[in-house]
Amino acid sequence: MANRLVIIGGGPAGNAAATYAARRGVEVVLIERDVIGGAAHLWDCVPSKSMIATGAAMSFTRSMQEMGLESRSAEVDVEALTARVDGITDRLQGNITNLLESQGVRLIKGSARMKSAHEVEVQSASGSEVIHADFVLVSTGSRPRIPEWVRPDGDRILTTRDCYPPKVFPESITVIGSGVTGVEFAHMFASFGSKVTLVVSRQQVLPSKDPEVAAVLEEDFLRRGVRLLKGARAQSIENVGDKVVVKCDDGRQVETTHAVLAIGSVPNTEGLGLEEIGVVMKDGYIQINRHCQSNIEHIYAAGDVSGKLPLSSVASMQGRKVAEQVIGGPKGPHRHLDYDKAASAIFTEPEIADVGLAEAEAFASGRKIRVTKVPFSSTAKALINNDPRGFVKIISDPATGVVLGGSIVGQHAAELISVIALAVTANLKVSDLEESLFVHPALAEALAEAAE
Ligand SMILES: Cc1cc2nc3c(=O)[nH]c(=O)nc-3n(C[C@H](O)[C@H](O)[C@H](O)COP(=O)(O)OP(=O)(O)OC[C@H]3O[C@@H](n4cnc5c(N)ncnc54)[C@H](O)[C@@H]3O)c2cc1C
């Protein structure tokens, strides 16, 4: 009899593991309490980027004259926007569900917990069921962190999950947190015409990023009238009827019609019965080895619950690695998942993307690197697109020429970074990029130029 893999949570991690394992003959049961596709489709990646795309279309209308067009202003139609976001998520959820079903994955809509190390208990509309599992994957994701000093009301004090789209578009909004999610929300609301204040706890937005990269974004925020409240931590948020009052620890106070929290996430691991069966956890995250295996050999964790990189792409790859382990190891040469080589992007304007070794990281460790930087303004395509902002930076080993990392700020950075990500993963040299025949006119020409 085939081994049975029981997966709790149908986000990117669970789905990738399910399809990869089922295709290779494993009996897979996938339990999901909300919707297949997970938080990634319902609340996080897909709706946020759908809204940002609509916001970008609105921003475009403001620059129509520069493109040789008659200027027309656009208005938000909340109903149409809701239908658009719902339409995209429904379609993606349908695609994944069909794929899983076509591969023979048994889908159960219900809430699961571990009854014992080899038994998963499911509560569904049709009652309770206990399923024997040879292998278990816990991929239950995470949810927004809500600190004890604030109580979101879904009306004026919002979490990111209340914004797809919000019931009314805020006249003004305070975004608490200036990490990736915070800057994306600040950008999104500014594109829709809201007056945005961003509470930045340090002296730079995106504190973990290259200061040069953060500076381009800050410049764009200031140009668009986004107010940056630097060195301030929000301490309380109060809904006083027609507005919210945000008080910071340095005495500063902001009054806006709305506020949104973007201060990280917490793992969905409580109530799963994991501690009871002896799974080692830290701060609610399941501790895993490089095979995504917990301390109990047949119990794996992937995605946000593993406390590694909270990215949908990483979750999917972890899920795939788990499936490889379940089928007895990969068929071809094995590569461990290298979290340091994950590309990531921030969907602001301009977009920001990076991969691999960062300049600051190399300097801090004393590693010798070669850095080459080319502004997009030197390419024909950026001028044609009417957006010459930003640059491409490639970091390589001066002795061997091997590409170690890079960052891109500018239009389509999230797409273009894939070229550098491939180079980093495949140990390509800058000469490989330099000698590639890229399209002209294309923004990618800046990559070839930076490789010279
Ligand atoms: C606003 C925002 C925007 C983001 N944008 C991006 C982006 O553009 N790109 C990117 O790569 N990442 C993005 N992320 C991060 C990304 O969403 C997560 O890293 C990703 O969703 C993690 O996938 P996962 O499989 O671990 O979990 P999830 O997608 O969270 O799925 C977990 C699933 O498990 C289910 N579940 C939980 N408990 C149980 C239970 N007991 N029984 C049954 N089912 C259960 C949940 O209902 C959920 O459907 C964003 C995050 C946020 C907050």
The ligand as a MOL file (V3000), in Angstrom:
LIG
                    3D

  0  0  0     0  0            999 V3000
M  V30 BEGIN CTAB
M  V30 COUNTS 53 58 0 0 0
M  V30 BEGIN ATOM
M  V30 1 C -0.1150 41.5100 2.9360 0
M  V30 2 C 0.8310 40.4210 2.5210 0
M  V30 3 C 1.2880 40.3640 1.2270 0
M  V30 4 C 2.1660 39.3430 0.8350 0
M  V30 5 N 2.6440 39.3360 -0.4370 0
M  V30 6 C 3.5370 38.4030 -0.8260 0
M  V30 7 C 4.0670 38.3930 -2.1360 0
M  V30 8 O 3.7600 39.2710 -2.9540 0
M  V30 9 N 4.9290 37.4210 -2.4870 0
M  V30 10 C 5.3090 36.4370 -1.6010 0
M  V30 11 O 6.1080 35.5590 -1.9770 0
M  V30 12 N 4.8130 36.4040 -0.3430 0
M  V30 13 C 3.9370 37.3610 0.0670 0
M  V30 14 N 3.4420 37.3430 1.3330 0
M  V30 15 C 3.7840 36.2140 2.2260 0
M  V30 16 C 2.9470 34.9730 1.8570 0
M  V30 17 O 1.5850 35.3110 1.8400 0
M  V30 18 C 3.1830 33.8420 2.8330 0
M  V30 19 O 4.5740 33.6330 2.9880 0
M  V30 20 C 2.5260 32.5620 2.3100 0
M  V30 21 O 1.1300 32.7050 2.2670 0
M  V30 22 C 2.8740 31.3690 3.2020 0
M  V30 23 O 2.2760 30.2260 2.6850 0
M  V30 24 P 1.8660 29.0200 3.6450 0
M  V30 25 O 1.5910 27.8600 2.7600 0
M  V30 26 O 2.8480 28.8610 4.7190 0
M  V30 27 O 0.5500 29.4800 4.3940 0
M  V30 28 P -0.8210 30.1900 4.0290 0
M  V30 29 O -0.8570 30.7620 2.6810 0
M  V30 30 O -1.0610 31.0770 5.1980 0
M  V30 31 O -1.8460 28.9760 4.0760 0
M  V30 32 C -2.0560 28.2410 5.2710 0
M  V30 33 C -3.4240 27.6060 5.2160 0
M  V30 34 O -3.5680 26.7310 6.3340 0
M  V30 35 C -4.9230 26.7480 6.7470 0
M  V30 36 N -5.0200 26.2640 8.1360 0
M  V30 37 C -4.4940 26.8500 9.2420 0
M  V30 38 N -4.7670 26.0890 10.3260 0
M  V30 39 C -5.4680 25.0140 9.8960 0
M  V30 40 C -6.0400 23.8770 10.5340 0
M  V30 41 N -5.9170 23.6760 11.8590 0
M  V30 42 N -6.7050 22.9740 9.7940 0
M  V30 43 C -6.8440 23.1580 8.4460 0
M  V30 44 N -6.3230 24.2220 7.7760 0
M  V30 45 C -5.6470 25.1290 8.4910 0
M  V30 46 C -5.3030 28.2190 6.5910 0
M  V30 47 O -6.7120 28.3380 6.4590 0
M  V30 48 C -4.5540 28.6110 5.3330 0
M  V30 49 O -5.4030 28.4810 4.1970 0
M  V30 50 C 2.5710 38.3510 1.7690 0
M  V30 51 C 2.0980 38.4020 3.0920 0
M  V30 52 C 1.2450 39.4370 3.4740 0
M  V30 53 C 0.7520 39.4800 4.9070 0
M  V30 END ATOM
M  V30 BEGIN BOND
M  V30 1 1 1 2
M  V30 2 1 2 3
M  V30 3 2 2 52
M  V30 4 2 3 4
M  V30 5 1 4 5
M  V30 6 1 4 50
M  V30 7 2 5 6
M  V30 8 1 6 7
M  V30 9 1 6 13
M  V30 10 2 7 8
M  V30 11 1 7 9
M  V30 12 1 9 10
M  V30 13 2 10 11
M  V30 14 1 10 12
M  V30 15 2 12 13
M  V30 16 1 13 14
M  V30 17 1 14 15
M  V30 18 1 14 50
M  V30 19 1 15 16
M  V30 20 1 16 17
M  V30 21 1 16 18
M  V30 22 1 18 19
M  V30 23 1 18 20
M  V30 24 1 20 21
M  V30 25 1 20 22
M  V30 26 1 22 23
M  V30 27 1 23 24
M  V30 28 2 24 25
M  V30 29 1 24 26
M  V30 30 1 24 27
M  V30 31 1 27 28
M  V30 32 2 28 29
M  V30 33 1 28 30
M  V30 34 1 28 31
M  V30 35 1 31 32
M  V30 36 1 32 33
M  V30 37 1 33 34
M  V30 38 1 33 48
M  V30 39 1 34 35
M  V30 40 1 35 36
M  V30 41 1 35 46
M  V30 42 1 36 37
M  V30 43 1 36 45
M  V30 44 2 37 38
M  V30 45 1 38 39
M  V30 46 1 39 40
M  V30 47 2 39 45
M  V30 48 1 40 41
M  V30 49 2 40 42
M  V30 50 1 42 43
M  V30 51 2 43 44
M  V30 52 1 44 45
M  V30 53 1 46 47
M  V30 54 1 46 48
M  V30 55 1 48 49
M  V30 56 2 50 51
M  V30 57 1 51 52
M  V30 58 1 52 53
M  V30 END BOND
M  V30 END CTAB
M  END
